[in-house]
């Protein structure tokens, strides 16, 4: 998740996205990434397609976004390499409503030769909604 396609218009103009990731872009997202003065940040706007019957963002959507965010937070430790999530945990703190600005920030706890440990927090309009942590394993890219 080192390179992406720059958004040219809309709310996320200037952010990167990965249109070649069909699940994260078309199905669960679209999700966006950039680095600002505070470090890596990932975000999306909660739309109707992200909601559950209870009127809040579906937990599966938040977990998919957290998984995307693991790689955003660790982007500078991947050094252009491919990685896969090998462990993931999360705790739900609140349910974001439709229209909320969803953001993830975090930190790399440790980066070794083949494993990167990451933790983060997702907020909805500044209110904590999901705490997460995960482990990324560097892997050679699959040949298509």
C-alpha positions, 0 to 999 in steps of 0.5 A, a space after each residue: 500500500 505504498 502507491 495509489 491513485 490520487 483523487 482529483 475531485 470531491 471531499 477526498 481530493 489530494 488523498 490516495 485510494 486503491 481502485 485496483 483493490 475491488 473489495 476495499 474500493 468498490 464493496 466496503 469503501 471507498 477508503 482513502 489514505 494520506 500523510 499529514 502533519 500528524 502522520 498517516 491517516 485513513 478516512 471515508 464518509 459513512 454512506 447508506 451502503 455502510 449502514 446496518 439495520 440499526 442505523 449505524 455503520 456495520 461492524 464488518 465495514 469498520 473492521 474492513 476499514 481497520 484492516 485497510 488502515 493497518 497498511 496505511 499506518 505501516 506504509 513507511 515500514 513496508 518499503 514497497 513490499 506486499 503484506 498480508 494481515 495475519 492477526 487482527 483484533 478489535 473492540 467496538 466502542 460506538 456506532 457511527 451514524 450515516 454521514 459521519 466522517 470516519 478516520 483512523 490513526 495509529 502507530 507501528 509498535 514494532 517492525 521486524 524483518 518479516 512482521 509489523 505490529 500496528 495499533 490504531 483507533 477509528 473515530 467518527 466525527 472525532 468520537 472513538 468508535 473502534 479500537 484495533 490492532 493487527 499484525 502484518 507479514 511481509 510477503 512476495 507479491 503473487 504473480 497474476 
